[in-house]
Amino acid sequence: MRAAVLHERSPDERRVAAVAATVEKMTEWGWDVAVEPGAGAGAGVTDGAFTAAGATVTRDALAGAALVLQVGPPEPSLIGEFGEGSTVVGFLDPFVRADLIREIARRRLTALAVEAIPRITLAQSMDALSSQANLAGYAAVLAAAGASPRMFPMMVTAAGTIPPAKALILGVGVAGLQAIATARRLGAVVHAYDIRTETKEQVESLGARFVAAPTEEADEGGYAREVEEDTQARQHEALAPFVADADIIVTTAQIPGRGAPRLVTSEMLAEMRPGSVIIDMAAATGGNVEGSRPGEVVEIGGVAIHGPTNLASAVAADASRMYARNLIGLLERARGDGGGLAIDLDDEILDGCTVVHEGEVRHPLSTALLERTAP
C-alpha cells in the first residue's frame, strides 16, 4: 500500500503530517511511503531525512496512493488528484467546510477527520486536536508577550518596582490550560474562566484564580454547551471588570459545529487600557471577541486584537512530531491483517472520526452542515 505525505498548500502552514520516525514505522508495516519534495522543510525535516527513513521523495507522491496524509484541509480542487477509493486523513474542517466534504463524497473517498476523534481515554495517543491545541496555547501567550508593551514578570530595580502583567484566559480547555501555565511561568498574575463547572479546580491547580461567573456542566463529550441569553448576560457582567483590568487576554472558547461564543463585547473593550493585547484563538469560527477578524490584527481604542488561525504552526517542529505520532496511533488502529487499511466502523474511535466512508457522509454534524448549505 502506498501512503502519500503532502507538502501543505496553505502558505502559513509549516507543519508536516509525518516525520522520519513515523516514516520508519510505516515502512516496517510494509507500506510504500512517498513524500512530496520540501514537505518537511518548515518543520526542520529535510528530504534527506525522509529518504534515510525509507521514503521516496517525489513530485508524483499522489500517483497510486491509497492513503493521503495531511495537516490542514486540502482544497476541493486537489481532491481530484486523489485516487478513486483512497483515504485522506487530517484536519478536514468537516463541520464547517461543506464544499470539501461534498467533493470528498462525490469522489467516493474515505475521510478520517482527526478533530472528530472521540475524547476518550483509549484515544489519547491519537488526539491530534489536543496535542495541537496544547502547543497553540503556548504560542498564543508568547505572541501576546511579543506584542505587549508590558513585561510579564514583576521586577524590583533601582529605578523602581515594575508590577507583573495581568493576564486573563477565557476558555479552559487544553489550549487554555497551557496558556495559563505559560503565562504563569513568564511571571504574570493570571485569572481564568470557563463555563464548565469542573474547570475551577484545574485553574486553581495551576496557580491562577478562577473568575466567579456562571458555570454549567459540560456535555457528554466534555465540551461546553451553548448558553442561553440570560446566562450570557450574567457572564458578561461578571467578566467585565476582569477584562477592563487585563493587560493580556487569551480567548480559546469554541463549540464543535457552532460559532464561537461571544465573551468580550465592544462595551467591555471600551473599558480596557490602551496598549492591552488580546489573542482571539477562536477568530476563525466567529471570534470570542467582538471585532476580531481571522488572520488580522484589529486595533480598537488602542487595544490590539489578534485573530491568529494557525498558532501551532509557529512551533512547527514539535507540532509536527506530536501530530505525526497521533496519526501513527490512529493508522495502527485502522490497519488490517493484510497490512493495508481496514476501517472497522464498529470500532468506537474509527466510527467517530470517519466522517465520510466510501462516499457516504456519516458524521451527524457533517450531515447537518450539508443539509443547511444545500444548493
Legacy VTK file of the C-alpha trace (Angstrom):
# vtk DataFile Version 3.0
C-alpha trace
ASCII
DATASET POLYDATA
POINTS 375 float
0.000 0.000 0.000
1.231 3.465 -0.857
0.913 6.360 1.615
1.448 9.893 0.348
2.698 12.700 2.609
1.830 16.041 1.068
3.553 19.405 1.136
0.903 21.625 2.718
-0.580 24.062 0.209
-1.540 26.782 2.688
1.184 29.480 2.735
1.049 29.847 6.539
1.310 26.105 7.258
4.789 24.928 8.261
3.809 21.590 9.780
4.047 18.208 8.058
1.993 15.046 8.600
4.954 12.662 9.014
8.464 12.776 10.406
11.383 10.387 9.937
10.397 8.227 12.926
6.838 7.702 11.700
8.005 7.013 8.137
10.191 4.251 9.563
7.148 2.835 11.338
5.059 2.795 8.160
7.833 1.135 6.171
8.063 -1.530 8.908
4.410 -2.244 8.170
5.398 -2.851 4.558
3.942 0.412 3.257
5.488 2.367 0.416
5.783 5.960 1.688
6.008 8.755 -0.872
6.758 12.321 0.271
6.432 15.468 -1.803
9.683 17.487 -2.054
10.109 20.072 0.693
7.132 18.735 2.671
9.030 18.884 5.960
11.177 21.954 5.355
9.098 24.256 7.553
9.343 21.777 10.424
13.075 21.147 10.074
12.684 17.722 8.400
14.797 17.519 5.248
14.105 15.457 2.156
17.282 13.569 3.032
15.900 12.633 6.439
12.774 11.217 4.801
14.872 9.279 2.289
17.090 7.863 5.050
13.949 6.705 6.878
12.843 4.714 3.841
10.544 7.107 1.994
10.646 8.060 -1.662
10.733 11.822 -2.240
8.835 12.544 -5.442
6.581 15.137 -7.028
4.287 12.244 -8.011
3.605 11.179 -4.434
-0.145 11.024 -5.076
0.213 8.609 -8.010
-1.258 5.289 -6.898
-1.590 6.384 -3.259
-4.294 4.567 -1.288
-3.710 6.843 1.708
-3.085 10.598 1.810
-1.728 12.204 4.990
-2.167 15.933 5.508
-2.174 18.505 8.284
-4.707 21.090 7.119
-7.736 20.507 4.882
-6.961 20.117 1.169
-8.662 22.439 -1.268
-11.521 20.739 -3.147
-9.576 21.222 -6.399
-6.795 18.985 -5.036
-9.241 16.180 -4.245
-9.491 15.475 -7.963
-5.867 14.276 -7.874
-6.575 11.664 -5.181
-7.047 8.123 -6.415
-10.611 6.802 -6.504
-11.387 4.869 -3.332
-8.411 6.309 -1.452
-8.451 7.533 2.145
-7.471 11.007 3.344
-6.511 11.705 6.958
-6.004 15.129 8.536
-7.680 18.209 9.962
-10.538 18.449 7.470
-12.859 21.070 8.990
-15.731 18.605 8.444
-18.269 20.662 10.389
-17.512 23.905 8.514
-16.165 23.086 5.029
-19.272 21.909 3.197
-17.521 22.349 -0.171
-14.726 19.988 0.829
-16.988 17.320 2.315
-19.190 17.372 -0.799
-16.174 16.904 -3.061
-14.797 14.050 -0.939
-18.197 12.341 -1.093
-18.546 12.973 -4.841
-15.170 11.298 -5.447
-16.271 8.345 -3.277
-13.292 8.749 -0.963
-12.999 7.867 2.702
-12.097 10.696 5.083
-10.816 10.434 8.641
-11.013 13.822 10.348
-8.665 13.945 13.318
-10.711 16.707 15.001
-13.590 14.177 15.253
-11.594 11.570 17.185
-13.611 10.851 20.373
-12.230 12.490 23.518
-11.910 9.246 25.457
-9.035 7.692 27.401
-8.479 4.979 24.800
-7.897 7.608 22.105
-5.476 9.860 23.989
-2.450 8.847 21.910
-4.394 9.757 18.732
-5.896 13.017 19.984
-4.403 15.466 17.500
-6.867 18.168 18.462
-5.457 18.185 21.997
-1.798 17.881 21.009
-2.016 20.845 18.645
-4.211 22.921 20.974
-1.634 22.436 23.713
1.074 23.973 21.544
-1.277 26.686 20.279
-1.985 27.786 23.854
1.736 28.130 24.465
2.277 30.035 21.211
-0.662 32.347 21.962
0.913 33.595 25.182
4.286 34.085 23.502
2.556 36.051 20.735
0.847 38.209 23.364
4.141 38.773 25.173
5.810 39.835 21.941
3.021 42.264 21.056
2.518 43.773 24.505
4.361 46.904 25.655
4.324 45.391 29.150
6.737 42.902 30.737
5.134 39.814 32.245
7.181 39.368 35.460
7.473 41.708 38.409
10.898 43.320 38.640
12.418 45.220 41.540
15.082 47.609 40.257
16.985 50.682 41.378
14.636 52.683 39.166
11.589 51.333 40.964
9.344 48.278 41.026
7.625 47.062 37.870
4.397 45.233 38.771
3.585 41.958 36.977
1.312 41.965 33.942
-2.276 40.858 34.446
-3.436 38.073 32.153
-6.972 36.790 31.636
-7.548 33.415 29.957
-11.090 32.784 28.716
-11.800 29.157 27.890
-10.033 26.462 29.893
-9.686 23.527 27.556
-6.317 22.110 26.535
-5.209 25.391 24.927
-6.440 27.487 27.839
-4.700 25.359 30.445
-1.409 25.618 28.563
-1.925 29.375 28.189
-2.417 29.658 31.958
0.702 27.609 32.669
2.817 29.589 30.187
1.627 32.987 31.418
2.336 31.918 34.998
5.837 30.725 34.071
6.506 34.114 32.498
5.518 35.790 35.758
2.046 37.200 35.054
-0.805 37.320 37.548
-3.415 35.111 35.886
-7.198 34.926 36.146
-9.172 32.427 34.086
-12.747 31.459 33.331
-14.700 28.689 31.633
-18.418 27.991 31.653
-17.764 24.352 32.644
-18.024 23.731 36.381
-15.165 21.240 36.576
-12.550 23.703 35.291
-12.360 25.723 38.516
-10.174 23.133 40.213
-7.947 22.823 37.118
-7.402 26.599 37.004
-6.510 26.793 40.683
-4.154 23.802 40.436
-2.026 25.869 38.029
-1.792 28.797 40.427
-4.346 31.003 38.662
-7.551 32.462 40.107
-10.938 31.400 38.802
-13.359 34.181 37.909
-16.658 33.825 39.738
-19.058 33.799 36.770
-21.893 31.409 35.764
-20.900 27.761 35.289
-22.689 24.736 33.853
-21.981 21.040 33.414
-20.213 20.050 30.195
-21.933 17.943 27.537
-21.298 14.210 27.084
-18.168 14.873 25.033
-16.691 17.170 27.691
-17.338 20.309 25.646
-19.065 23.480 26.763
-22.724 23.875 25.849
-24.212 26.863 24.080
-25.638 29.128 26.812
-28.959 30.959 26.988
-29.107 34.738 26.581
-29.696 35.412 30.296
-26.695 33.255 31.243
-24.562 35.073 28.688
-25.647 38.451 30.100
-24.666 37.385 33.637
-21.415 36.018 32.231
-20.569 39.347 30.603
-21.415 41.247 33.766
-19.085 39.084 35.853
-16.241 39.174 33.313
-16.363 42.914 32.569
-14.169 44.147 35.467
-11.543 41.461 34.799
-11.462 42.335 31.097
-11.038 46.024 31.970
-8.140 45.251 34.315
-6.256 42.870 31.998
-3.071 43.716 30.125
-3.230 40.434 28.195
-6.288 38.383 27.238
-6.202 34.999 25.507
-9.549 33.560 24.421
-9.892 29.904 23.407
-13.606 29.058 23.772
-15.139 27.078 20.921
-18.141 24.774 20.485
-17.816 21.999 17.850
-20.066 22.590 14.866
-21.155 26.052 16.037
-19.877 29.610 16.026
-17.574 30.649 18.846
-19.339 32.138 21.895
-19.009 35.908 22.331
-17.143 36.538 25.594
-15.760 40.060 25.128
-18.138 42.715 23.805
-17.394 46.137 22.345
-18.608 47.711 25.597
-16.065 45.663 27.542
-13.315 46.582 25.067
-14.045 50.272 25.597
-13.055 49.914 29.274
-9.651 48.339 28.558
-6.400 50.284 28.819
-4.690 51.362 25.568
-1.766 49.048 24.865
-3.644 45.955 26.025
-3.366 42.893 23.779
-5.957 40.224 23.006
-5.224 36.932 21.240
-8.537 35.542 19.978
-7.832 31.895 19.191
-11.446 31.422 18.084
-11.311 34.122 15.396
-11.691 31.571 12.582
-15.052 30.372 13.932
-16.609 33.769 14.569
-14.435 35.009 17.424
-14.820 35.266 21.186
-14.081 38.983 20.888
-16.328 41.461 19.130
-14.448 42.988 16.222
-11.789 40.293 15.809
-11.054 39.070 12.283
-9.309 35.840 11.231
-5.671 36.332 10.309
-5.678 40.049 11.086
-4.735 42.460 13.870
-7.533 44.920 14.584
-6.987 47.938 16.844
-10.000 49.278 18.714
-9.492 52.131 21.151
-5.802 51.351 21.476
-6.444 47.654 22.176
-4.789 45.279 19.684
-6.994 42.274 18.864
-5.088 39.479 17.129
-7.012 36.770 15.243
-4.423 34.048 14.539
-5.687 30.977 12.693
-2.698 28.629 12.913
-0.731 29.147 16.109
0.569 25.566 16.279
2.474 26.218 13.047
4.602 28.744 14.948
6.261 25.792 16.711
6.172 23.553 13.651
8.968 21.145 14.597
7.399 19.957 17.841
3.865 20.283 16.484
4.760 18.015 13.550
6.373 15.408 15.786
3.310 15.280 18.024
0.855 15.267 15.132
2.752 12.552 13.255
2.663 10.349 16.367
-1.073 10.966 16.693
-1.555 9.793 13.108
0.534 6.661 13.630
-1.643 5.730 16.602
-4.774 6.160 14.505
-3.365 4.322 11.474
-2.197 1.425 13.615
-5.771 1.033 14.819
-7.074 1.187 11.240
-4.508 -1.274 9.856
-5.938 -4.591 8.701
-4.474 -8.064 8.992
-3.302 -7.879 5.382
-1.216 -4.785 6.055
-3.448 -2.233 4.345
-6.237 -0.133 5.812
-9.346 -1.890 7.104
-11.588 0.694 8.748
-13.799 -1.097 11.246
-16.854 1.086 11.787
-17.777 -0.992 14.842
-14.674 0.455 16.498
-15.697 3.460 18.627
-12.692 5.563 17.658
-12.743 4.827 13.930
-16.504 5.204 13.802
-16.253 8.631 15.435
-13.647 10.108 13.100
-14.683 8.533 9.784
-16.769 11.451 8.572
-17.067 10.052 5.042
-16.849 6.342 4.195
-16.587 5.335 0.538
-18.508 8.438 -0.468
-21.163 8.243 2.241
-21.223 11.195 4.656
-21.612 9.613 8.089
-20.914 12.126 10.826
-24.137 13.780 12.056
-22.569 17.248 12.271
-21.283 16.975 8.698
-24.654 15.710 7.514
-26.385 18.634 9.216
-23.888 21.034 7.618
-24.638 19.718 4.135
-28.375 19.985 4.748
-28.040 23.610 5.916
-25.920 24.582 2.931
-27.698 22.568 0.222
-27.693 24.413 -3.141
LINES 1 376
375 0 1 2 3 4 5 6 7 8 9 10 11 12 13 14 15 16 17 18 19 20 21 22 23 24 25 26 27 28 29 30 31 32 33 34 35 36 37 38 39 40 41 42 43 44 45 46 47 48 49 50 51 52 53 54 55 56 57 58 59 60 61 62 63 64 65 66 67 68 69 70 71 72 73 74 75 76 77 78 79 80 81 82 83 84 85 86 87 88 89 90 91 92 93 94 95 96 97 98 99 100 101 102 103 104 105 106 107 108 109 110 111 112 113 114 115 116 117 118 119 120 121 122 123 124 125 126 127 128 129 130 131 132 133 134 135 136 137 138 139 140 141 142 143 144 145 146 147 148 149 150 151 152 153 154 155 156 157 158 159 160 161 162 163 164 165 166 167 168 169 170 171 172 173 174 175 176 177 178 179 180 181 182 183 184 185 186 187 188 189 190 191 192 193 194 195 196 197 198 199 200 201 202 203 204 205 206 207 208 209 210 211 212 213 214 215 216 217 218 219 220 221 222 223 224 225 226 227 228 229 230 231 232 233 234 235 236 237 238 239 240 241 242 243 244 245 246 247 248 249 250 251 252 253 254 255 256 257 258 259 260 261 262 263 264 265 266 267 268 269 270 271 272 273 274 275 276 277 278 279 280 281 282 283 284 285 286 287 288 289 290 291 292 293 294 295 296 297 298 299 300 301 302 303 304 305 306 307 308 309 310 311 312 313 314 315 316 317 318 319 320 321 322 323 324 325 326 327 328 329 330 331 332 333 334 335 336 337 338 339 340 341 342 343 344 345 346 347 348 349 350 351 352 353 354 355 356 357 358 359 360 361 362 363 364 365 366 367 368 369 370 371 372 373 374
